[in-house]
Amino acid sequence: MGKFEVLDHPLIQHKLTIIRNKDCGTREFREVVNEIAELMVYEVCRDMPLEDIEVETPVATAVEKRLAGKKVVVVPILRAGLGMVDGVLELLPAAKVGHIGMYRDEETLQPHEYFVKMPDHLDKREMIIVDPMLATGGSAIAAVDALKKRGAKSIRFVCLVAAPEGVKALREAHPDIDVYAAALDDHLNENGYIVPGLGDAGDRLFGTK
Ligand code: URA
């Protein structure tokens, strides 16, 4: 079973409170979402595989460590996931970025992919899916499906605010992946919003209504 971790470092909690406030404007919201994503990715990468590499220091030759294999892939779920990409890239500047866009079928209410663009060799890469809100889990589950279908084997899902309902659904559908949140909130309301949450993350990031 993959793990579920709430990364509740004091700096993360402090910054999350800033963006929960309904009076936090677009500019600050954007900045702080990226700051939280940057702080989270440090922990999200804690167990990434390493390999030996010989390095010549000015003093001696040594065998040291570097991240193993091909470049990490950061995968924002459109559109709100885009708000976390720059923060993640601060710590993983050489990472590739794959995009997943999904829409919800009006009849079945199931999410469907309308846009997926990934780098090659997903089977040899560490994948980090980012989406600020894990609500029902529907799009998270579909995003993991989309990556697995394309060969991905090692997947982490990173959100800012999770609802218990979404965590349960995602872990039941994909028990092998690791799930990280900055906060585990109380519940989903009848409109599908996380309570207390922070509202519609996409609208708040992009200044839309
Ligand atoms: N998506 C959001 O942006 N906010 C929620 O509270 C739930 C889903």
Residues whose N, C-alpha, C, O or C-beta is under 5 A from the ligand:
A	BS01	URA	M133 A135 G192 Y193 I194 G197 G199 D200 A201 G202
